[in-house]
Amino acid sequence: MKWVNMEFDYAFKGILKAKRGTVDIGIEEGTIEPYDMVFGALGSCLYSTFLDIAVKKKIVYEGVRMKVSGEKRTEVPTTLKTVNVEVTVINPVKEKGLDQAMRLATEYCSVYQTLSHVAEMSYTLNFEYTDK
């Protein structure tokens, strides 16, 4: 079973405690807001799924950068309207295999699939080659 504990003061200042770490919650510098956590959960789940697929396909790369962005609806409840994940794979060996890995990751990532019930989901996959 997964769990987190949270503690808040009377203002919007708190701490999220999980099994292996903590995060400061709030609107002040150095804290994380609720949608930061939602986008972080999406990005980390999507990357974990992508990595599992790439490893099974034996496709290597140096690293990945992700930017998750979205727009909320103005109607209450203000659920997400759109979400886009920009993925840049650094120094990949097989671009075609990674295209397939990302497509499959969006199908198997549970957070991506959960958010897809309220938001229009999209992603872009880019490749970057650097001189070592």
HUPE-V407110 format. One record per residue. N is the residue number from 1. PHI is phi as a letter, one per 40 degrees, with the letter a starting at -180 (none if undefined). OMEGA is omega in whole degrees, 0 to 359 (999 if undefined). D_LAST is the distance of its C-alpha to the last C-alpha in Angstrom with 2 decimals. Layout:
n->[N:N]
phi->[PHI:PHI]
omega->[OMEGA:OMEGA]
d_last->[D_LAST:D_LAST]
//
This chain:
n->[1:2:3:4:5:6:7:8:9:10:11:12:13:14:15:16:17:18:19:20:21:22:23:24:25:26:27:28:29:30:31:32:33:34:35:36:37:38:39:40:41:42:43:44:45:46:47:48:49:50:51:52:53:54:55:56:57:58:59:60:61:62:63:64:65:66:67:68:69:70:71:72:73:74:75:76:77:78:79:80:81:82:83:84:85:86:87:88:89:90:91:92:93:94:95:96:97:98:99:100:101:102:103:104:105:106:107:108:109:110:111:112:113:114:115:116:117:118:119:120:121:122:123:124:125:126:127:128:129:130:131:132]
phi->[none:c:a:a:b:b:b:b:c:c:c:c:a:a:a:b:b:b:d:b:i:b:b:c:b:i:b:c:d:g:b:b:c:d:c:c:c:c:c:c:c:c:c:c:c:c:c:d:c:d:c:d:c:c:c:c:c:f:b:b:a:c:a:b:b:b:b:b:b:a:b:c:c:c:c:c:c:c:c:c:c:b:b:b:b:c:b:b:c:c:f:c:c:b:c:d:c:c:d:c:c:c:c:c:c:c:c:b:c:c:c:d:c:c:c:c:c:b:b:c:c:a:a:b:b:b:b:b:b:b:c:c]
omega->[177:178:167:172:177:175:181:167:185:173:179:178:184:179:174:180:177:183:186:180:180:178:174:182:175:179:179:175:178:178:182:177:183:182:171:180:178:180:176:177:178:182:182:177:181:179:180:179:177:180:179:181:179:179:179:179:182:177:182:176:183:182:181:170:179:170:179:179:180:179:178:174:176:179:177:359:186:177:178:176:179:174:176:177:175:183:174:178:183:176:179:177:183:180:184:179:179:172:180:179:180:178:179:179:179:179:186:179:184:179:177:181:178:180:181:178:179:186:171:185:175:175:171:180:180:178:181:180:181:173:181:999]
d_last->[42.90:40.36:41.49:40.71:43.13:43.36:45.43:46.28:48.45:50.90:48.25:45.06:43.22:42.36:40.14:38.94:38.93:37.41:37.35:33.96:33.60:35.12:34.51:36.51:38.21:39.63:39.30:38.47:35.16:33.21:34.93:34.25:36.65:37.90:35.87:32.69:33.49:34.34:31.07:29.18:31.19:30.41:26.64:26.50:28.94:27.20:23.78:25.53:27.26:24.22:22.37:25.52:25.69:22.06:22.61:25.93:24.42:21.68:18.98:15.64:12.99:10.63:13.14:15.87:17.32:21.06:23.74:27.31:30.07:33.69:37.11:40.27:43.67:46.32:49.03:49.87:48.36:45.18:43.01:39.71:40.19:36.64:33.29:29.94:26.66:23.51:20.68:17.06:15.04:11.26:9.65:13.12:14.47:17.96:18.79:22.51:22.76:21.13:23.62:26.35:25.04:25.17:28.60:29.86:28.48:30.61:33.56:33.25:32.08:35.40:34.57:33.48:36.70:38.81:37.68:38.20:41.93:42.13:39.23:37.79:34.33:31.38:27.64:24.90:21.80:18.75:15.41:12.24:9.19:6.10:3.75:0.00]
//
